[in-house]
């Protein structure tokens, strides 16, 4: 009898332990969604002529999600239902705004979902005009301790409306995502340093960009690149948080920012020379998030990348003049860039110079300066430029996509770069940080000098507007 009571008590205690572990366990991993090329071509063919896939974007902070989609103008309602079960019982309805689309038959719906909790599973569905459509699953991960994925220059499409090229790059995009997420199931969101599509104009390029099923469960944050700036499609297929339109930005120009856990992201539209507005966005973001422990800047053009673009006069003079002082004055820890299609990472940079070595595999405590990570491309990779004194690492392969992860834990950031086909570790660096930010954006000599940069930036914008009109877009 005593033995039975002991066994029952033991079973009860074990059950409580298992329940407690299940309650505290992180959300399940991303499901594998790999396809053969033939399967992808069939999948691509079934969706290529539509443009109604939703874009799941990062919210203003980790408790929010931004969702946007195209739908029929006559029956549109900007509504999203969210529940914690697949049957959508006790669903909460979130409503948003309706904006004009790029065509007369559709509108764009934008909805902010709030109240997201960490390590939780959610199901959501969009109002499609005839009721609520397909149910998607979203699994939040950790908040303070979390991991981000970085892939740049996805650049879906060709210079023309080329479905074969879009399918090829789309399949590469699917494979990189599946490899990265299957090997890193704790990814919380994806960051792209820009050039998300090729022409900046085609709806079917955005449809292909959004085709990988993983993107229904993975929030994305997309910077604006020069290819995105060739048209206005970015305006209709994204819904980024805290969009900052500034005083002098024109057309598609805008910056944005968001906070996730202890990390503040500053996304700059590097195709605009408005130093005044870029500084204004950084100041707004920093002063709105005084408790952030990390500051990560994201822009398209590579100031200290592994390719040849850092040697371009426009990058060396204009972009360095506009952005390097901002990164210094706001004491940015990490800068994510693309554009050169060559994977690489810099030493610690401040004031336009190397101020500390950052060899691969090293751990660095309270370093001075920022590290620049330059992503290669999903479309066409390039070889790194030789003899770049700022480079700590560069990926020599010119036909393999790579991806990077940013892993934030208490007081620590680990950056890893892996091959996109087999996740072989190529480069890593860990930064430990215990010091507060050394801000100098309010009162400093550099701030006084930056007023001159702001005025020159406005002059450049006037000249650039004429050049863009002459050559028919950004290049």
N, C-alpha and C positions, 0 to 999 in steps of 0.2 A: 504493500500500500504506500509506504513512504517513498519507495523507488518510483512508483507511478506519479506521485505528487511532485517529486523532484523533476521527473522528465517533463511533466506538463508545465511546470514553472519555467524550466529551461527553454522549452519550446516557445512559451509566451514571451520571455525576455528576448529570445532570438528574433521572433517576429517583430517586436518593437524596434530592435536594432535595425532590421532590414527596412522597416518602414521609414525610420529616421534617415537612413542612408539614401533611400529612394527620394525622400523629400528634399534632401540637400544636394543630391547629385546634379551635375551640370546637364544641360539639355543634350539630347541625343545628337550624334554626328550627322553631317550632311549625307544624304543618301547618294550612292554612286549613280551617276546619270551618264555614263560613258556610252558612246555609240560608235559603230563602224562608220566609215565614210558613206557607205551605201545607205545605212539607216539615217544618217544625217541628211543626205540628199533628199530622201523621201520626206523627212520631217520638215526640212527647209522648203520643199516644194509645196507642202500643205499650208504653210504660213506666210510665204513670201509676199503674197498679194494683199495682205492685211496690214493694218497699222494700229491695232487695238491692244497690244500687249501692255500690261501695266509696268511702270517704272517704280521700283521700290527704292526710295532714297533715305539716306540718313536724316534723322530729325535734328532739331535744335540742340537736343541733348540725348543721352542714352535712353530716356524714358519715352521718346517719341519716334515715330516713323512718318515720313512724307510719302504719299502715294499719288501718282498722276497717271491718267490714261485718256485716250481718245474715245469718243462715243458719238452716236448719232445726235445731231443738233435738236431734232424735234422731241426726242424722248429722254434727253439727258437729265440726270440727277446726280449731283456730286455726293454720293453716299457710299460708305464702306461699313460692312458689318464685321465685328471681331468677337470671337468666342474662344474659350479654352477647351473646346471639344469639337470633333469633326462633324458632329450632327448640328452644330451651330445653335445648340440650346442656350438660352439666356444670353444671346448675342447682344452686344452693345453697338449701337449705330452712331457713326461719326459722320458729320456733314461738313462740306467745305465750299469751295467756290468754283464757278464755271467761267472759263475764259475762252476767247475766240481761238480757233485753230488756224492752221495755215490754209485751210480750204473751207468752202462755204457749207458743206454738208455735215461737218463735224464740229464739235467743241472739245475743249480740254477740261477735264475735271481734276481738281487738286484737293486732297483731303489730308489733314494732319491727324494721326492716331496718337493718343496720349495714354499714359498710365501703364506703359510697358514695364514689367518687372524682370529682374535678371534671372537667368537659368530657368526660363519658363517657355512652355509651348503654346502657341496661339494659332488660330485658324482665321482666315479673313477672306472675304469675297466682295466684289465690286458690283455696283448697280450698272447694268449694261443697257438699259432701255426697255427690256422685256422682263425685268426682274433681276435678281441677283445671279451672277454667273458662277463660274468654277470656283471651288474652294481651294485655297492655297494654305500651306503650312509655313509658319515662321517660328523659329526657335531662337530665343534670345540667349546670349551667353553671359559671361561675367561682365560687370561694369568697371569697377576700379582696376582689377587685374584682367586684361583682355588682350586679344591679338587682332591685328589688322592685316589685310592683304593689299599689296601694291602691284598693279599691272598697268603699263602705260602704252600709248600709241596703239590702241586696238585697231583703229583706223579701218573700220569696216567699209568695204566697197572699193571701187576703182575710181579713176578720174572721171569716168563716164558712168552711166547707169548700166553697170556690168554685173549681171546676176551670177555668172560663173565665178568672178573674182570675189563677190560678196560671199558666196557659198564656201569658197576655199578659206577665206579669212575667218568666216563664221565658224567653220569646223575647227580651225586652229584655236580660236577663242574658246569654244566648248571644251576642247581637250586640255588647255591650260587651266581653266577653271576646275575641271574635274580632278586633274592631278593635284592642284594646290589644295582644294577643299578636302579631298580624300586623305591627303597626308597631313592636313592641318584642320581637323574637324572642329577646332575651337575658334575659328575665324569669326569675328563679329561683323565686319563690314569691309567693303572694298574701296580703295582710293585709286583714282586714275589721274595722272598728271596731264591729261588732255589729248587731243586728236582722237576722239572717240569714234568718229566716222571720217570718211575721206572727203566728200564734196561739201558737207555742211548744209546740203539742200534737200537730200532725198529721204522721203519717209521710209522707203524700203531698206535703207541703210540702218536706220534706227530700229526697224522691225527685226533685222538680222542681229544687231547688237544685243537686243533684249531676248532673243530666242532661247539661249541656254536656260533650261528649266531651273537651274540653280539660282537664277536671278530673281525668282519669285520668293526666295527665302533669304537672299543676301542683300542687305541695303548697300547702295553705292553712292559715292560722292565723286562727281566728275568735274575736273577743271576744264576750262576752255582753252583749246589749242588753236593754232593758226588754221588748221583744216576745218575745225568747227566754225571758225569765223568766216568761212567762204560763203555761208548762207545763214539762215535764221532758224533752222530746224531745231537746234539746241534749245531755243526758246520754248518750243512746244512739247518737248519730250523729257524735260527734266523739271524737278521741283526741289531745288536746293534750299536749305534752311538759311535764314538771316541773309537773304540776298541784299547786297549793298550796291545801290545804283549811283551813289555819289552825286557830285555837283557837275562834273565835266565829262563823265562817261557818255558815250554816244552809241546808238544802235544796240548791238547785242552786248555791249560792255557791261560787266558787273563782276564784283567779287562776292564771296560769301564766307561764312564761318560757322563752326559748330563745336560743341564740347562733348566729349565722350569720356566719362569717368574723370580722370585727372588730366586729360589731354585736350588742349585747345588747338584746333586746326584753323589755319588762315589760308584760304584759297584765293589766289590772285589771278586775274585775267592779264597775263603777261603780254597779250597782243595790244594792250592799251598803254600808252605812255603817260597817263594821268597820274603822276607821282602824288599830287594832292589827294586824289581819291584813294589811292592804295594806302597812303599813310592814314587817312581818315578811317578806313575799314579796320586796319590793324589796331588803331587806338580804341575804336568802339569795342572790338572783340576783347582786347586785353582788359579794358576797364570794366567790361561786363562779366569777366570771369577772373576775379582776383585770386581765387583759390586754386586755379590750375597749376599743376606742377611741371607740365611739359608744354612746349609750344612747337608745333610742326607747321611749317609753311609748305604750300603746294603751288607750283606754277609750271607752265609747259616748257618754256625754253630753258636749256641747260647752261647755267652759268659756269659750273665746274663739272661738266659731264665728261664721258669717256670718248665721245665722238669729235667731229671737227667743228660742230656748231659753236662751241665756246670761243673759237678763233674768228667767228664772223664779226665784222666791225659793229653791227647793230647790237649784238650781244655784249661784246667787250666794252663798248662805250655807253650805249643807252641803257640796256637792261641792268648792267652792273651799277650804273649811276643811280638808277631808280630803286632797285631792290636791295642791293648790298647794304646801304645805310639803314633801311628798314629792318633787315634781319639783325643788324648790330644793335640798333637803338632799342628794339623790343626783345633782345636777348634770345633769339630763336635757337632751339636745340638741334633741329633737323629740318632739312629742305629736300622735298621730293620733286624731281623734274623728269622730263622726257625729251622729245623732239629729235635728239641725235640718233635714236634707234640703236644705241650702243650702251650696254650695261656697265656700270662702274660706280665707284664710291670714292669720295674725296677724303683727304686728311681733314683736320679741324681748320676751318677758314674763318677769319675775322678781318675786317678792314681790307678785303681783297687779297689777303696773303695767308699762307699756311702758318698757323701759330702753334701747331702741335701735331705730331705724327699719330696716325690711327691705323696701325698695321692690322691686317686681318687676323681674327682670332683673339684680339686683345680686349682687356677690360680697363676702362678708364674712369677715374674718379673725379668728378667736378671739373671736366675739361673746359678750357676756354675756346670759344668759337663754335661754329655749327658744322655738322657733317652733311654733305650733299650726296643723296642717292639718285643716280640717273638710271631709269629703266630703259630696257631695249624695246622691242616692238613685237606685237602679235603678227603684224603684216609682213614686214621685211626688215630683218635685222641688219646691222652694219658693224664693220670692224672698228675697234677703238682707234683713236688717233695716237700716234707715237709721241713719246717725250712730253707728256703732260705732267708738269711738276706737282700739280695739286692732287694727282690720283694716288690713292692708297691701294686700289684694286680695280681691275678691268677684266671683263669676260672676253676671251679671245675668239670664241665661236661666233660666226656671222650667219648661221642658219638655224639657230636654236633659240627659242623663246625662254626667257627667265622670269621669275617672279620673286618678290621680296615679302617678308613678313616683319611686322613691328610688334614685339611682345612687351607690353607694359606691365610691370609688377610694382610693388611698393618701392619707390625710389630708384627703379632700374628700368632701362630700356635696352632690349636686345634686338638688333637688326640682322636678319639672315637673308641671303640671296640663294635661291635654288634654281637648278635647271627646270624648265617647264615641261620636259618630257619624262623625267624620272626622279625629280626632287633631290638630285645629288647636291649636297651642300657645296656652294662655291665660295662664299664669303660670309663672315660674321663679325660683329663687334658689339660689345656691351658697354653701356654708359651708366655709371652709378651717380646719382645726384642727391646731395643733401643741402646745397646752398639755395638761397632765394634768387629770384631773377635780379639781374643788375640792369634795371631799366634806365635809359638815358634819353627817352623820347620827349620829355617835357622841357628840361633845361640842360643844354649841352652845346658845345661848339658844333658838333655834328648836326644837331637839330637846326641851329642857325644857318649853317651852310645848306641844309636841305631845302630851305625856302627858295634858294636859287634853283635847285633841281626841280622844284615844283613849277616854277615859272618857265624854265627851259622845257619841261615836259609838256606844258600847254602849247608852246610853240611847235614842238615836234608833232603833236597831235594834228595841228592844222596842216603841216606839211605832209604827214602820213596820209591824211584823208584824201588829199589830192592824188598822191601816188597810188593809193588803193583804187580810186576811181579810174585812173588811167589804165592800170593793169588788170582791172576787173576782179579784185578781191585780194585777200591775204594769201601769202605764199610761205 
